[in-house]
Amino acid sequence: MSTHDTHHAEDGHDHGSLRSYATGFILSVILTAIPFGLVMAGGLASRMLTVMIVLGMAVAQIVVHMIYFLHMNTKSEKGWTMISLVFTIVVLVIMLSGSVWVMYHMNANMMPMPQGMTGQS
């Protein structure tokens, strides 16, 4: 890479700079620390609001990773990376909403075990 810019490969695609990686890292740390601190502090008065904030931070973190570390944007590869972003967001919404749905129904529908049926002899 003697005559080429160190941030671009021979194909001309942007591969990020130290500043963009640092920005992505700082955003990732913030988007991890906020829900972690929220949950460790016992959450908010509304459990649903706590869940929505944690899920929102998860979605934001995935978007940050896609932009700053996977270098997806609307300019490169004739918009195919934008289609990849939309597909990833759709899959993410399905996974997160499905996980919350399963956890909610497991909590609501599981019967508590009576005292004498703990499985210990």
N, C-alpha and C positions, 0 to 999 in steps of 0.2 A: 504494500500500500504506500508506495513512495510518492506518487503523484496524486493520489486520491485523498479526499477528506476522510479523517478517521471516523467520522460519524455516519458515513454512507458506505454501503457496500458497492461492489462493481455494478450491481443492477440498479443503483440509484435510490434504493429505499432507505429511509431514515432509520437508524438503529439507536437513536437516543444519544443524549449527552449526559455528562455527570450531573448537570443541573436538573434534567428531567428525571433521572433515576433518584436523585435526592428528594425531589418534590414528591415523587411517587412513594418513596419510603416513608417520608414524614406523614403524608396523608394516610398511608396504611397503618402506621403506628397510632395516629389519632383515631382512625375509624375502628381500631381494635380496643384502644384504651377506654373509649366512651362506653361501649356496651359492657365491657368487663367491669369497670368501676360502678356502673349502674346496677349490675346484677350482684356484685359483691357488697354493695351498700344496702341490699335488700329490695331493690326495685322501687318503683313509684307506687302511689296509692292504688292506681288502676293497673291490674296485671296485664290487661289487654294493651294498654298504652306502652308498658315496658316491652312486651313482645313485639309490638309494631316498631318501636325504636330500634330494638336489636336487629330485626329483619331489615329495616331500612338501612342500617349501617352495613349489614352484610351485602346488600345489593350495591350500595355505594362503593364498598371495597372491591367488589368484583369489577365494577366499571373502572375504578382507578387502576386496577391491575391490567385490565385490557388496554387502557389508553397509554399508561406510562411504561408498562413492562412488555406488553405484546405489540405496542405501537400501532394499534388499530385506529384508523381515522377515515373520514369520508374522501380524502384525496387520493389515497394509494389504492392500487389495483382496481381501478374503475368502480369503486363503491362496493366491492365484494366484502371488504372488511366491515362495512356498515351492515350488510346483510348478516354477517357473522355475529356482529354485536346484537342485532335484533333477535337472532336465533338464540343466542346465549341468554338474553334477558327473558325470552319466552320459556326456555328450559328452566332457568333459575326461578321464575315465578311458579311454575308447576312444581318444582322440587320443594321450594320453601312453603308454599301453601299446602302441599300434600303432607309435608312433615308436621306442620302445625296441626292440620286436620287429624292426622293419625295420633299424635300425642294427646290432643284434646279428647278424642273419643276413647283412647286407651284409659285416660284418667277418669272419664265420666262413666265408662261401662265396665271397668274391672271391678269385680266383687271383692270386698275385703275378706281376708281369711279369718275364720273364727279362731279363738284362742287355742283350742285343742287340736287344730289341724295344721300345725306348722311344719309337719313332715319329720319331726324329730321323735325318736322312740325313747 
